[in-house]
């Protein structure tokens, strides 16, 4: 029920604002409790006056961080995966993150975990039937073998989810891209191109970038955390040396890496071995500075392949003039979509695991299922316990099983109130 009304001070009767009052009856609100909402104008003085007046009413207080969402969880309105999805939806910065979070908040992930848990419980029911009645006249034969077959299928499915390359977590937190290469090859210029602003200092002097500079970008609707690293070279400068070591670490920990090289240097064969060692077949190569090639000495048609390690993706561009950059960006976006299994509309293929704790619980469940499969029918009582533990681990993901120790961690990440 919504009404337009004057909002007045309960003690003085002073009109504080002219706004809307919305009442949600029990079970109709977000928390399932009776809720009254005051919709005021957004002026700071108005909000301050309304909050001050409410604070003088007995029983009224400011909500704790995540309190409304926690009440919705405790009342059964949301499960834990939906709570996490709601938090991710609030924090989403790209269309891929928004769609991934929206599915979680809508209960799609919960349904998948509930299905896994129900199938484990079904296997447990068969094993417990053997304990209670034994295979023979009272129940049909082959129950143990059927339970093992079902558990084997569950193991294969869970293993597939665990071997997803952490795709769900990467899409949720951002794809980590490391840009590396020798000094003055155009790494910082590339970062500025991707950011569409002067995010990094660019000078013709080698060694300008001395530390790892990270910025979060929306590239083709995907969240990408781009790290611009120090140029890799031998140096006596202590600060630059530290930056170079950090650059190597950034490349090692990145989800995807892009090596920027000067095309004239490549054609002259002057690429340091230390850089070649960091290039793998999965590394993206950007050969920059096509605009300064002397056509008489280094023809543009020269093939640099002989001087470079094998790489599946390679582009020749000029970041300075923009030559080839549109084609590079289009191809780069497609590489990200292919590598992280995202279709051309930005839709990911519904990864089941989107949080680190989901992975931990599934790994634990798989261990219990492995233990079950290692047992024979003579250990049916212990086998049943392994299935029970596996079901509990899966249940902890959605909160179907007690998870009091992690609730505070989940809800404290919300803003005040929500």
N, C-alpha and C positions, 0 to 999 in steps of 0.2 A: 504494500500500500504506500503510495507516494502523495504527499501534500505540500503545497507551498505554505510557508509559515514564517513568522517573525521569530528569530532566535533571541531570547532575552536573558539577562542576568537573573538567576534565581533569587538573589537577595535584594537587589535594587530595582528590578523590573526594567532596567535600561535595555533598549533595543540594541543588540550587537550586530545583527545582520538580517537581511531578508533572503532566505534561502529555501532549500527543500528538505523535507523530513521523510525518510524512507523506513518503513517498519517491515521486518522479516519475521514471520511467526516461526516457532520451533519446527525443525526439520526442513524449513525452506531456505535457511541461511547457509552461508559457507561453512559455519561451524556446527550446524544443526541446532544451535541454541537461539532463543529469541534475541534479535539484534535490532538496534535503532541506529540509523545512520543520519548524520547531519551533513548536508551538502551546502557549504558556505562559499563565498567568494574567496579568492586566493590571496588577498592582501595580508601582509604579515601582521598588521595591527589587528585585523579581524580574527585571524587564527589564534593569535596570542590571547586576545580577550576571551574567546570561546573556551580555549583550553584552561585558562585561569578560572573561569566561572565553573567549568565542569569539575575542576580539582577540589572545589569547595563543597561538592555534593558527596555526602557520606556513601562510601562503597565504590566511588569512581576513582580510577587510577590509570596511568599510562600503561599500555600493553607492553609486555616484555618482547624482545626480539623473537619473531617467529611464533608468538603465542597463539594468534588466530589459526595459523596453519597447524600447530600442534594440537589444538582443540579439535580441528577437523580430522586429524589423524586418530586421535583418541576416541572420537565418536564413530569412527568407521567410514567417514565421508571419503577419506583418502587413504591409500596405503603408502608405504615408505617410498616406493619408486615414483609415485605421483607427486609426493612432497618434493623429491629431488628434481623431478621434471618441472614443477612450478618454479623452484628456485632458478633452474637453468633458463626457463622461459623469461624470467625477470632480467636475467643477466645476458640474454642472447644478443649478440652484436651482428650476426649475419643470418641470411635466410636459411642456410643449412642448420645452424644451431637452433634457430627458432622452430623449424619443422621437427627436428630431432626431439627438442624439449616438449613441443606440443603433443607429440605422440606419447611421450612418457607421462605427461600431466593428464592426458586423456585416458590412461589405463592400458595402453597397448602392450607395454613392457610387462605390466603386472599379469596380464592374461597369459603371456608366454611362460613366466615363472610359475604361475599357478598350474599351468598344464604340465610342466616338468615335475612339480611336486606331486600332483595327483597321480601321475604315472608311476612315480617311485612308491607312493602309498599303495597303489594297486599291486605292485610287485610284493610289497611288504605283506599285504593281505593274503596273497597266495602262499607265501612262506609261513605265515602264522597259521594258516589253515592246515599245513602239514604238521606243525607243532601240535595243534589241538586235536587233529583227527588222524593224521598219518595217511599216506597214500594207500588206498585199498578200496574197501567196499563203500566207505562213507563219502569219499571224494574221488574224482576221476584220476587216472594215472597221468604221468607226465607233467604234473604241476611244477615240480622243481625245474625241469628242463625249460618249461614255458617262462618261468620267472627269470631264469638265466638269459634266455633269448631277449626278453624285454629289457633287462638291465644292460645287456650288451648294446642294444639299440640306443639306450639312454646315454651310455658311455660315449658312443660314437658322436652323438649329437652334441653333448656337452664339450667334448674334445674339439669339435669343429668350432664352437663358439669361443673357446679359449685360444684357438690358433687363428684368430682373426686379425693379427697384427696390431692389436689394441686400437682398432679403427674407431670404435665408439668413443673411447676416451680421447683420442686424437681430435676427432671432429668436435667434441664437446669443449675441450680445452684449447684447441688451436693446433694447426699443423706447424711444426717447428722447421723453418727453412733457414739453413746456414749458407750465407754467401761468402765464398773464400777465393783466394787467388793471390798473386804477387802484388806488391805495392803499385799504386798508380795505374791499375788496369781498368778502373771504372766501377769498382764495387759500390762505393758510396753514391756515385751518380746513378747507378741502377736502383739503389734503395730509394733515392729521391724520386726517380721515375715511378716506381711502384707506389710510393706514398703520395705522389702528386703534390709534394711540398719539399722545402729544404729541411729534411730531417737530419741530414748528416753534412758536416763541413767538407767541401770539395776544394782541393788546391792541386796544382801541378807538382807539389813536393811529395816525394815518396815518404811513407810513414806518418801521414796526417792522422789516420785512424789508429789509435793506440789501444783501444779497448773494444769489447763487444757491445755494439749498440743495438738494442732490441726495440722493435715497435710492432704493434698488433694492427693488421690490415684486413680489410674485406676484399678478397681477390676472387672475382667471379662468384660471389655469394658464399665463399668458403672462408673460415677463419684461419689466417696465416700469421704466425709470429716470426717475423723476419729478423735475422741476426746479421748485422754488417760487422765483419771481423777485421782485425788488423792484417795488413799485408804480410804474407809469409816470406821472410828473408833472413839471412844472417845479420845480426846487429850486435853492437856492443852496448847499446842503450838499454839500461836496466828496465825502465818503464815499458819500452817497446817490446822487450823480450817477454815480459809478463803477459802483455797483450797478445803476443804470438802464441804463447802456450794456451791461453784462454781460447784463442781462435781454433786451435787444434781440438780442444775439448768440445767446443761448440759443434764442430763438424762431426765428431764422433757420436755426439748425443742427438743430432738432428734427425728428424723423420725423413727429410729429403735435403740434399745439398746441391748447390749450384756454384760451379767454378767459373769465375770471370777471368779471361785471359786477353791479352793484347794480341790481335791477329798479326801485326807486324813481327812481334816477338816469336809467335808460334812459327811463322814462315821462315824466320831466321834460325829456328832451333834453339832458342835461348830460354826454354822453360825449365826452371830448376827441378831437380830430381825430387826434392822434398815436397813439391806440389804434385808431381806426377803420382807419387805414392798415395796421395789422398784421393785420387780419382779412381772410381770403380765403374763398372758397366752401368750402375744405376745413377751415377752422378750426371747432372745436367751441365752442359758446357755452353757458355756464352762467349763467342769470339768477338771482342769489341774492337772499335777503332778502325772500321773499314774505311772511314773517311780520310785517313791519313796515309793510306797505302800509296806508294809511288808506282803508278802503272808501268813505268819503264823498268823498274828494278824488281818489283814484287807484284806481278799481274794478279788482278782480282780473281781470275779463274784458277789460280794455284790451289791445289788440294792440300790442306793442312793435316790430313788424316795421318800421314806417315809420322808426323812429329808428336802425335797425341796418343794417349792410352785409349783403348776401345770404350766408347760411350754410346748408349742407345739414342740419346737426344742431344743435338748440337745445332746452334744457330750462329750466323754471322750478322752482326749488327753494328750500328753506330749509335750509342746512347746519346752522344753529343748532338748529332743532327736528327736523330729519330728514325734513321733509315733502318728498316727491318724490325722496328720495335713493336708495331701492331701485330705483325705475324708472330713474333716471339711470344707476346703476351697471350694471344689466342691459343697458341700451341701449349704454352705453359699451363694455362687453365685446364686444357684438356688432359695434360699429363697428370695434374692433381686429381681430376675426376676419375681417370682410369686407375691411378695408383691406390686411391682410397675408396674406390667402388662407389662413385657418385654419378648418377646419370645426368644428362644434359640439362634437365630442368632443376638441378640442384637437390634432387631427392636422394637421400642415401638409402641403402637397401636394408634399413631397419636393423642395425646392430643390436644385439641383445645386451651386451655389456657396455655400459656408459659411465660407470663409476668404478674406482679402484676396489671398493669394498665388494662390489658384485663379483669381480674376478676372484677375490679371495674366497668368498663363499662357494663359488662354483668349483674352484680348485680343491677345496676341502671336501665337497660333495663327491667329486670324482675319485678322490682317494678312498672314500668309504665304499663307493661302487666297485673300485678295483679290489678292495679287500673282500667284498662279497663274492666277486667272480673267482677269487683264489681259493674259496672254500668249497668243500664237498657237501653232499646232502647229509652226511653224518654230523656236520657242524651247523645244523639248521638254526639252532637257537642263537648262536653267535652271529650267523649270517643275517638273521632278522634284525639284530641290533645295528649292524652296519647300514642296513637300509633305513632304519629309523634315524640314525645320525645323518645320513645323506638327505633325507626329507627335511630334517630340521635346518640343515645348512641352506637349502634352497628357500625354505620358509623365512629365513632371516633376511633375505634380500627384500622381500615385500613387507616385512614386519609381521607376518603371520605367526612367527615364533618370537618370543620375548627378546627384545633388542634394547633394553633400557640403557645399556652402556654406550650406545651410539646415538641415541635420540638427541641428547644435548648437543653433540657435535653437529648433527644435521640441522637442527633448528636455529642454532646460534648464528648461522650464516645469513639468515634473513634480516631484512631491515627492521627497524623498530615497528612493532605492530603486526605487520603482515605475517 
